[in-house]
Amino acid sequence: MNKINYDNLFKETVKAIDGEKKKLLLHSCCAPCSTAVLERVTPYFDVTVFFFNPNITESEEYYLRLNEQKRLLKTAYGKEVKLIEGRYFSKEFFYMVEGYEKEQEGGARCTLCFENRLEETAKTAKDGGYDYFCSTLTVSPHKNADLINKIGEKIEKEYGVKWLFSDFKKEEGYKRSIEISKEYELYRQRYCGCLYSKYAHIKTEE
Ligand code: SF4
């Protein structure tokens, strides 16, 4: 079966937009991933970043990433891009992934984690009258764009807000995220977010 090119779907969507910018609620996992994505979406959308990441299970790490997100938006975009902070209870994540703790990164635990974050984004987008919702997650070479887009598509049908298809690692998106992160001296974490991904990272370093 031919793989869907989600970057082409993104390009087709933005090409069809004429007149006023559409309202986009962009779920962001962290400031570094959002850099290259914001560069691609802000020409076409009135963007609000939604920081909802109960998967960052250590609060110190969570607030570090959140504050870097705030700093990036303020420095690079002023008032152009707004920020909504989602609720933060890491317990929500631990309850959700009970029984999946030993999964490898990219497995069933991550699917639940993506669904949770994208569903909350769609709910918030619906309540706020946004035209589209989307996520920065696909910019990472470690994240499965096919899976993330399929989850987004499924949630679109449940909530009635359009999912913006994308694969932001294309067009050298990941490389660009590193370049812009260096430019703004952003903190770049070395593991995904949950304690399990942190332990897995520590093990690879041993
Ligand atoms: S590894 Fe990342 S995507 Fe997977 S469950 Fe942990 S925080 Fe979520």
Residues whose N, C-alpha, C, O or C-beta is under 5 A from the ligand:
A	BS01	SF4	N55 E105 R109 C110 C113 C192 G193 C194 S197
